[in-house]
Amino acid sequence: MFAVVRTGGKQYRVAAGDKIAVEKLAGEAGDTITLGDVLLAGEGGEIKDAKGVVVSAEIIAQAKSEKVIVFKKRRRHNYRRRNGHRQQMTLLRITAVGAA
């Protein structure tokens, strides 16, 4: 069984055993959380009712994503700014997809 869940403003298609990286969620490594915002559920090629479907996940680690370089330049004004950013993320292992 698979489900499409929304967390951190993004949507992920998940099934039991999948590993995903999402925006930072509260919790420590080893904690179990539930992703309740299920948009769609299905089995094989057919779509099922997503009402009452809950996705359980285990937090693997709290980490940082790849560095994103922000470079601003205004031509002919000798203006250059270079900045970097690493977004906080949570690594999840989906343990179960099913009814509540």
C-alpha positions as a printed NumPy array, in Angstrom:
array([[  0.   ,   0.   ,   0.   ],
       [  1.231,   3.512,  -0.783],
       [  0.194,   6.999,   0.282],
       [  0.876,  10.583,  -0.709],
       [  1.583,  12.717,   2.365],
       [  2.17 ,  16.451,   2.769],
       [  4.772,  17.75 ,   5.203],
       [  6.853,  20.902,   5.134],
       [  4.941,  22.27 ,   2.156],
       [  5.967,  19.375,  -0.093],
       [  4.283,  16.123,  -1.112],
       [  5.901,  12.679,  -0.932],
       [  4.764,   9.308,  -2.265],
       [  5.646,   6.75 ,   0.406],
       [  5.278,   3.051,   1.091],
       [  6.401,   0.888,   4.002],
       [ 10.197,   0.643,   4.12 ],
       [ 10.908,   3.848,   2.178],
       [ 13.449,   6.408,   3.387],
       [ 12.75 ,  10.092,   2.754],
       [ 14.304,  13.434,   3.688],
       [ 11.77 ,  16.081,   4.761],
       [ 11.858,  19.57 ,   6.264],
       [ 12.872,  19.548,   9.934],
       [ 10.389,  17.874,  12.288],
       [ 10.518,  17.883,  16.076],
       [ 11.992,  14.761,  17.671],
       [ 15.172,  12.831,  18.296],
       [ 16.678,   9.894,  16.415],
       [ 14.724,   6.734,  17.191],
       [ 11.42 ,   8.507,  17.907],
       [  8.254,   7.385,  16.124],
       [  5.982,   9.991,  14.552],
       [  2.787,   9.879,  12.532],
       [  2.227,  11.826,   9.338],
       [ -1.472,  12.566,   9.445],
       [ -1.893,  14.804,   6.389],
       [ -2.553,  11.996,   3.88 ],
       [ -3.764,  13.282,   0.513],
       [ -4.094,  10.01 ,  -1.405],
       [ -3.836,   6.295,  -0.739],
       [ -3.742,   3.3  ,  -3.01 ],
       [ -2.966,  -0.358,  -3.465],
       [ -1.171,  -1.357,  -6.647],
       [ -2.847,   0.489,  -9.507],
       [ -6.104,   1.399,  -7.805],
       [ -6.858,   4.422,  -5.635],
       [ -8.469,   4.016,  -2.212],
       [-10.12 ,   6.423,   0.202],
       [ -7.442,   8.359,   2.118],
       [ -9.764,   9.127,   5.022],
       [ -8.538,   7.302,   8.129],
       [ -5.157,   6.359,   6.613],
       [ -2.182,   7.099,   8.858],
       [  1.499,   6.92 ,   7.933],
       [  3.898,   5.931,  10.732],
       [  7.578,   6.819,  10.46 ],
       [ 10.733,   6.501,  12.536],
       [ 13.25 ,   9.347,  12.712],
       [ 16.647,   8.118,  11.52 ],
       [ 18.57 ,  11.371,  12.03 ],
       [ 18.398,  15.148,  12.143],
       [ 20.779,  16.498,   9.504],
       [ 21.549,  19.373,   7.148],
       [ 20.963,  19.271,   3.409],
       [ 23.438,  20.221,   0.689],
       [ 24.763,  23.777,   0.657],
       [ 22.964,  26.259,  -1.575],
       [ 25.077,  29.186,  -2.79 ],
       [ 23.32 ,  32.563,  -3.07 ],
       [ 25.207,  34.969,  -5.344],
       [ 23.993,  38.511,  -6.007],
       [ 25.601,  40.809,  -8.557],
       [ 24.768,  44.206,  -9.98 ],
       [ 26.713,  44.862, -13.124],
       [ 28.847,  47.962, -13.45 ],
       [ 28.449,  48.851,  -9.751],
       [ 31.209,  46.677,  -8.239],
       [ 28.537,  44.911,  -6.145],
       [ 28.959,  41.209,  -5.426],
       [ 27.608,  39.239,  -2.474],
       [ 28.195,  35.539,  -1.909],
       [ 26.277,  33.699,   0.781],
       [ 25.646,  30.042,   1.606],
       [ 22.807,  28.237,   3.326],
       [ 22.209,  24.698,   4.579],
       [ 18.59 ,  23.813,   5.331],
       [ 17.77 ,  21.638,   8.359],
       [ 16.122,  18.325,   7.437],
       [ 14.907,  15.123,   9.052],
       [ 15.595,  11.657,   7.644],
       [ 12.59 ,   9.337,   8.021],
       [ 12.045,   5.603,   7.551],
       [  8.406,   4.791,   6.81 ],
       [  7.385,   1.894,   9.041],
       [  3.677,   1.461,   8.21 ],
       [  0.988,   2.766,   5.899],
       [ -2.523,   1.773,   6.878],
       [ -5.748,   2.503,   8.715],
       [ -5.661,   4.264,  12.063]])
